[in-house]
Each structure stands twice: as C-alpha cells, then as structure tokens.
Amino acid sequence: METKIKTILECAIKAPSGHNTQPWKFKVMDHTIEILPDYSRRLPVVDADDHALFISLGCALENLLIAAHQFDWETKVSFHLEHPGKERIVVSLEKGVPINQDGLFESIPIRQSTRNEYDGKTIPEEDWNKIKKAALQEDVNVLVFNAPEEIKSITPFVKEGAISQFENKEFLKELMHWIRFNESKAEKTRDGLSSKVSGNPSVPEWLGKIFMGLSISPEKEAHKYEELILNSSGLMLFIAERNDKKAWINVGRSFERAMLQATALGVHHAHMNMPCEEVPVRKKLAAYLKLKDGMEPMLLIRLGYSEKMPYSFRRPLEEVLV
Ligand SMILES: Cc1cc2nc3c(=O)[nH]c(=O)nc-3n(C[C@H](O)[C@H](O)[C@H](O)COP(=O)(O)O)c2cc1C
C-alpha cells in the first residue's frame, strides 16, 4: 500500500468511538477509500439505533479528510446509506492544492478523551470562538454552556441519565464486556476501555468484574459526574438537525474537528453523553432547551484544563482493511 494512503488510514483509526469499539472497516481502491460500518462491534444496549456507531464513522471520516488534505489531495465525499447493513461512505482523492488546516492534522495523534478532573480555569473567548468555528457543519447545531449558572442548569439531566443507565443491568453488562480491567487484556484486544485510561488500577478481570458489580451505586456515579461537570470550563452540546445516519455522521465530523481544535489550544475534553443516550432524558433536555421538533441532542462534552492521561489502544490497520 502507498505510504501516504497508509498514513491517511492510520489517522482515520485514531478517531474516537463509543466504548472504543472501533466499529469501522476500510476498503482501498485506486483513487478511492470506502468507510464501512462494522456491525459486529455495535452496542445494542447503549446505542440501540446505532447513532453512536455512525457518529464514530463521522469522526474517522473527518480524520481521513484532514490527513488527505495535508498531502494536498482534494477530496469528494459521497454517502450511500439507504441499504441497512450495506452503508458506505466513499471518499475520492485527486491532486489538489495546499490548504491551511489550522494545526488540526498535528492534533490527530495527540487528541484523547481525558476523563480526569479539570481545574475550572476559564477558556479565553477567542479560543471558544476557534472551537465553535471548527464545529461548523451542515446538519449540526452546537450549543456552548460556559457561564457557571448555564453549566449548573445542565447537571440535573446528566444525573438523571447516569442514574437511569447505572440502574440498568443490561447497560452494566455491556459496559463490563468492553472494559479491559488489566493492561495485558487491553494490549491483546487493542480495543475497549482500559482501566489505565480511566485512571483505575489494573486488576485481574474476574476481580474487576466482581468489584464493579458490588461497588457501583447509581447515585454515587451521578454525583461523580456532577462534580466533573461543575469543575469543567464549559460544555458543548452537539445536536443533529435530523435523526438519520447522514446527520449522525455529520455530528461526528463536527465533534472531531472541534476537539482537534481544542486539543491544538491545549484544552481537554471528555464525554458526558448520558442525557443524550437515554431517550426519555434526551427528550426532556431538548424540551428544556426549546429545540425545534426533530432536533436531537447527540453528544454532550465537557471541556477544560488538566493533566494528560494515558492513551487508549487501537487495533492494527490490517485488522480493519477489507
Ligand atoms: C459516539 C461516541 C460516544 C462516546 N460515549 C462516551 C461516553 O458515554 N462516556 C465516555 O467516557 N466516553 C465516551 N466516548 C469516548 C470513547 O470512549 C473514546 O473515544 C474511546 O475510548 C477512545 O479513546 P480516545 O478518545 O481517548 O481516543 C464516546 C465516543 C464517541 C465517538
């Protein structure tokens, strides 16, 4: 495979994905790369309609495009989403001219979901403007909450979503399936949520599962998330203008570009998606924000400053090529 194509694909697979499932496959042809969903990696409980799966594909698409532009390729994207199970995102590459990408390419290998506590320091207005500008994308609306009372007003929805999820045994079972309780398992599978990345100790899998089963309390989890939100510098809510695959992919593109821009500015981010994942809470949040009919809050992200955390694993490129 040509070195530039390999680099572009390596950038694509550095994209974030729900539970780090990496639900993608890539098909490389002469001047075309296709991105395909890998339904064997779907999350039927937390993501029953596959919106997070398509958002993840959108993140991979955005990284792929940024990397292609870095090599002065012009890209055209077409979406073939009408046949369930046979969806394809087709990217064609042609020689183009250099374009300024504001450091987004350099941010691809250093972006991470940083799940520790932030220090509450204010993000300067000009940096917020850059992050908001990077998020501009058709089919997507973005709201920013960065005044303390605005941030506080969103916490009840996060707590309600977290309680609803952690009271659900099926949710916990699915989450545990993707947790890599120790480094040797994480290194072997190179996917999922490793303990180290979340700041937890490495333990044998059987012990981790027993401990998690015994120690999880929905109220404690909700309280933990409330604290994390209140210590952040702001929240971003990514809203799909329609509830369909194309809009979900575009949410992924918008989110990934915004987070690469935040990374370039030294701002960390982590997901607080519970109110978007629990549909009844999502509807309440949409009503509270007076969103137009059909608009769906998809991702809630906290942003702020903190120490870096260890990076999550990715499967090798060969495993995701068809
Ligand atoms: C659509 C989507 C949903 C996600 N949901 C959550 C979430 O609810 N909680 C969380 O802590 N991380 C969430 N993440 C972050 C992933 O767990 C993370 O991207 C993955 O573990 C890879 O780590 P990285 O982002 O540091 O590369 C989500 C990511 C995506 C793209």
The ligand as a MOL file (V3000), in Angstrom:
LIG
                    3D

  0  0  0     0  0            999 V3000
M  V30 BEGIN CTAB
M  V30 COUNTS 31 33 0 0 0
M  V30 BEGIN ATOM
M  V30 1 C -20.1170 8.4850 19.7270 0
M  V30 2 C -19.2220 8.4060 20.9270 0
M  V30 3 C -19.7780 8.1900 22.1830 0
M  V30 4 C -18.9600 8.1470 23.3150 0
M  V30 5 N -19.5330 7.9990 24.5550 0
M  V30 6 C -18.7630 8.0610 25.6570 0
M  V30 7 C -19.3430 8.0400 26.9540 0
M  V30 8 O -20.5750 7.9710 27.1020 0
M  V30 9 N -18.5230 8.1110 28.0360 0
M  V30 10 C -17.1640 8.2070 27.9050 0
M  V30 11 O -16.4600 8.2890 28.9160 0
M  V30 12 N -16.5850 8.2340 26.6830 0
M  V30 13 C -17.3500 8.1720 25.5650 0
M  V30 14 N -16.7760 8.2430 24.3280 0
M  V30 15 C -15.3120 8.3260 24.2140 0
M  V30 16 C -14.7340 6.9680 23.8560 0
M  V30 17 O -14.8180 6.0760 24.9330 0
M  V30 18 C -13.2850 7.1680 23.3950 0
M  V30 19 O -13.3010 7.8950 22.2100 0
M  V30 20 C -12.5600 5.8580 23.1700 0
M  V30 21 O -12.4020 5.1610 24.3740 0
M  V30 22 C -11.1790 6.0890 22.5500 0
M  V30 23 O -10.4090 6.9200 23.3720 0
M  V30 24 P -9.8200 8.3140 22.8790 0
M  V30 25 O -10.9680 9.2250 22.5760 0
M  V30 26 O -9.0030 8.7990 24.0370 0
M  V30 27 O -9.0060 8.0660 21.6520 0
M  V30 28 C -17.5610 8.2830 23.1750 0
M  V30 29 C -17.0140 8.4930 21.9010 0
M  V30 30 C -17.8300 8.5650 20.7880 0
M  V30 31 C -17.2280 8.8150 19.4290 0
M  V30 END ATOM
M  V30 BEGIN BOND
M  V30 1 1 1 2
M  V30 2 1 2 3
M  V30 3 2 2 30
M  V30 4 2 3 4
M  V30 5 1 4 5
M  V30 6 1 4 28
M  V30 7 2 5 6
M  V30 8 1 6 7
M  V30 9 1 6 13
M  V30 10 2 7 8
M  V30 11 1 7 9
M  V30 12 1 9 10
M  V30 13 2 10 11
M  V30 14 1 10 12
M  V30 15 2 12 13
M  V30 16 1 13 14
M  V30 17 1 14 15
M  V30 18 1 14 28
M  V30 19 1 15 16
M  V30 20 1 16 17
M  V30 21 1 16 18
M  V30 22 1 18 19
M  V30 23 1 18 20
M  V30 24 1 20 21
M  V30 25 1 20 22
M  V30 26 1 22 23
M  V30 27 1 23 24
M  V30 28 2 24 25
M  V30 29 1 24 26
M  V30 30 1 24 27
M  V30 31 2 28 29
M  V30 32 1 29 30
M  V30 33 1 30 31
M  V30 END BOND
M  V30 END CTAB
M  END
